[in-house]
Amino acid sequence: MKTYRILTVLTVTLFLAAWPVHPACAMMTEEVAEAATRVPVELSGHVIDDATGKPLPYFAIQGGYENHWYWLQMQESTPNGAFSIWAPGGWARIVAMGYLSQPILMELPQGGVRKISGLVVRIKRGRKVSGHVFDYTGKPVNDAGVYVLNSLPLNFTGGKTMLDAAVEDSNTVRVATDAAGAFAITGLGGDAQRIAVTSSALDLWVVPVPQGEDANVNLDIHLPQPGKLVVHYDIAGAPDKAKLFMRLYDWEIPGWSGVRNERYAFIQQHVECALDNLPPGKYLIDRVKNLGMGDKR
């Protein structure tokens, strides 16, 4: 296991000074500017499961054009799967965990149409893949969280998805491995061609799913050896206890777009704290301070 040591808050400051601009930001700005030139169309209707005909309780709506999708509106759970959105040029699609992304309109509106209502979007489940998760020694990983990755941005830590580093996201579809490390998950296809694993053995790992007819079974995921960070909190005049924020530089890892790995850890003055099961990579580490307006870093 690789072990790294951090001795003072100065090291944290150096991480902050090197914080980069996300490479997608410039592209997103250009695409948003282009979208603003297209006439918005008000789209409303319902989303249902194509196989069962039942309403979909949770989904996201993504706008863009052709193969470029650049913003998300997270749809609150509704009993009947209703939605309403303004989409530039009518380009929008439904994105949901376990399903294939589905355009809201099969044909774009013509003749200056500004509103289309009563739409029924039938969304189909993706293909099923089964396999096993093993740690770096070859031992099966029990109760690992296995997720299909599509274009929904997700934060993974502690075996589950989180809305931020402290609040669990209850709207994602988590498949847990059994004692043999086995899992079976549905939702692959389209732009959902990756699987994320989060567990006590390794906080996050992302793998591509093999293509072809024989790729539906026996996908063995071997997690790499985790890293370990040893923190010495020794700052004169600082509180006896403190909270650390950590984020993996996930955007620098090929094939990890759209995922985040953020966590909090609590440390104490003059007490060594070991943070383990870290995915290999570079991290931002920051001490959180309470300034009376919520946590600040």
Rosetta blueprint (number, residue, H / E / L):
1 M L
2 K E
3 T E
4 Y E
5 R E
6 I E
7 L L
8 T L
9 V H
10 L H
11 T H
12 V H
13 T H
14 L H
15 F H
16 L H
17 A H
18 A L
19 W L
20 P L
21 V L
22 H L
23 P L
24 A H
25 C H
26 A H
27 M H
28 M H
29 T H
30 E H
31 E H
32 V H
33 A H
34 E H
35 A H
36 A L
37 T L
38 R L
39 V L
40 P E
41 V E
42 E E
43 L E
44 S E
45 G E
46 H E
47 V E
48 I E
49 D E
50 D L
51 A L
52 T L
53 G L
54 K L
55 P E
56 L L
57 P L
58 Y L
59 F E
60 A E
61 I E
62 Q E
63 G E
64 G E
65 Y E
66 E L
67 N L
68 H E
69 W E
70 Y E
71 W E
72 L E
73 Q E
74 M E
75 Q E
76 E L
77 S L
78 T L
79 P L
80 N L
81 G L
82 A E
83 F E
84 S E
85 I E
86 W E
87 A E
88 P E
89 G L
90 G L
91 W L
92 A E
93 R E
94 I E
95 V E
96 A L
97 M L
98 G L
99 Y E
100 L L
101 S L
102 Q E
103 P E
104 I L
105 L L
106 M L
107 E L
108 L L
109 P L
110 Q L
111 G L
112 G L
113 V L
114 R L
115 K E
116 I E
117 S E
118 G E
119 L E
120 V E
121 V E
122 R E
123 I E
124 K L
125 R E
126 G L
127 R E
128 K E
129 V E
130 S E
131 G E
132 H E
133 V E
134 F E
135 D L
136 Y L
137 T L
138 G L
139 K L
140 P E
141 V L
142 N L
143 D L
144 A L
145 G E
146 V E
147 Y E
148 V E
149 L E
150 N L
151 S L
152 L L
153 P L
154 L E
155 N E
156 F E
157 T E
158 G L
159 G L
160 K E
161 T E
162 M E
163 L L
164 D L
165 A L
166 A L
167 V L
168 E E
169 D L
170 S L
171 N L
172 T L
173 V L
174 R L
175 V E
176 A E
177 T L
178 D L
179 A L
180 A L
181 G L
182 A E
183 F E
184 A E
185 I E
186 T E
187 G E
188 L E
189 G E
190 G L
191 D L
192 A E
193 Q L
194 R E
195 I E
196 A E
197 V E
198 T E
199 S L
200 S L
201 A L
202 L L
203 D L
204 L L
205 W E
206 V E
207 V E
208 P E
209 V L
210 P L
211 Q L
212 G L
213 E H
214 D H
215 A H
216 N L
217 V L
218 N L
219 L E
220 D E
221 I E
222 H E
223 L L
224 P L
225 Q L
226 P L
227 G E
228 K E
229 L E
230 V E
231 V E
232 H E
233 Y L
234 D L
235 I L
236 A L
237 G L
238 A L
239 P L
240 D L
241 K E
242 A E
243 K E
244 L E
245 F E
246 M E
247 R E
248 L E
249 Y L
250 D H
251 W H
252 E H
253 I L
254 P L
255 G L
256 W L
257 S L
258 G L
259 V E
260 R E
261 N L
262 E E
263 R E
264 Y E
265 A E
266 F E
267 I E
268 Q E
269 Q L
270 H L
271 V L
272 E E
273 C E
274 A E
275 L E
276 D E
277 N E
278 L E
279 P L
280 P L
281 G L
282 K L
283 Y E
284 L E
285 I E
286 D E
287 R E
288 V E
289 K E
290 N E
291 L L
292 G L
293 M L
294 G L
295 D E
296 K E
297 R L
